[in-house]
């Protein structure tokens, strides 16, 4: 059986204008992924089990979309032209626009597994990268765009929660908070909605930071247009809450966090509905 680009799970109750996606939790490695770095090291790039953690959102009326492919194969949270020229065996046929992180080997298709450790034995042919874009990247964005557009048509607005996980330690800040919310400093999401999400998580006893160190990347940029009723908020979950960061095994905290997120999505959906004109839901 060929690898599907994504899984989509529709709400089990009346839909609300809420979509949740997990672009980095894919853990099925394609047969043609000819990596040479150690698999355990490559798996450290996954947002392990985030798709499972946010799957409970369907019980609150959200649609959940999750990538099946791993981010190290192709990253749905990078722009299509965000390609590292050093990854390629030949020049790309169009102009490229690599970000600073991409030039460090962490672009649309990763060149490095971690600092100094290459993913591949040799540069990739452009046809290989183009195949990944056509077979996985574009189908993921097509279904996400369709899902958001459906909610816009139903309700006139849509809130997209772009779910990720983050290492518990990093950078100069050291120990990270439980959650980081990224709305590109108000560009991708109504700041009032961002504050609402922050307050719900705070009230549940979690520590939350805004736009530091993660402000949101391609999905937030691409789907966030607040003036058009399209709100995209990146949600980073601290891995220490639910997994062993070295082995990627679930800890006892997984079930606790899953229950917390179920309550969070339920409360968030209720607040979204209460703010809708006439408190109306779409017809089933």
C-alpha positions, 0 to 999 in steps of 0.5 A: 500500500502506498503512503497517503499524504495525510489523514483527515478526521471530521468532527463527531459533533456539529462542526464549528469554525475550527481546524487543527492540523499537525504537519510534523507528526508523520512517522511512516518513512517512505521506501524511497527515502534514501537517508544515510544518517541513523534513523533514531537521530532522524526521528528526533525531527518528528513532532512525535504523537502530536496528531494523537494529542490533538485528535480529541479536537473532533469531539469539539467540532473541529476537523483534524488534518495530519501529515503521514509523511515525516518532516525530514522527507519534506516539510509542509511548514516551509514555503515551496521555494524554501530550498537549500541550493546545497541540497541539489545535484543541479540548479533548480529550474526556478528562483529559490528563496531559502531562509536562514534556517534553510541555509543551515540545512533545515529547509523544505527538504532537510540536508542535515539531520542535525548540525554537521550530520548529513541526511544523504550520502550525495545531493539530490536530483531535482526530479526527486524533490519535485516528486515529493512536492507533487506527491506529498507537499501539495496534496497536504496543502490542498486538503488543508486549504479545502478544509479551511475554505469549507469552514469559511463558506459555512461560518464566514470565518475559520480558526486554524490551530497549527500544532507542533512540539518543541524540545524542552530546552533551547537557546539562551532561554534554557527551560521552555514554557509548556506552550508557545503560541505563534501568531506572527506578532498579530499578522496571522491571527486576531490577537484577541483570539491568541490571548483567549487561547493563552488564557484558557491554557493559563487557567488550566495551570500551564505556562505560556509564551507568545511568539518566543521563540516560535512566531509561526512559519509557512502555515501560519503565514499562508492561512492567516489573513485575519481581515478575511476571517482566516486566523492561523495560530501556531501551537507548540507543545513542550515535549517534556509534558508527554514523552521521553525526549531521547527515546520518544516513548510516551510517559505517564504525562501523555494521558494527562495532557490528552485530557487537558487538550480535550478540555481545552478544545471543548472550551475553545469551541464553546467560546468561538460559537458564543461569539458567532452571530445568533450563536448559530451552527452550520447545518449537519 
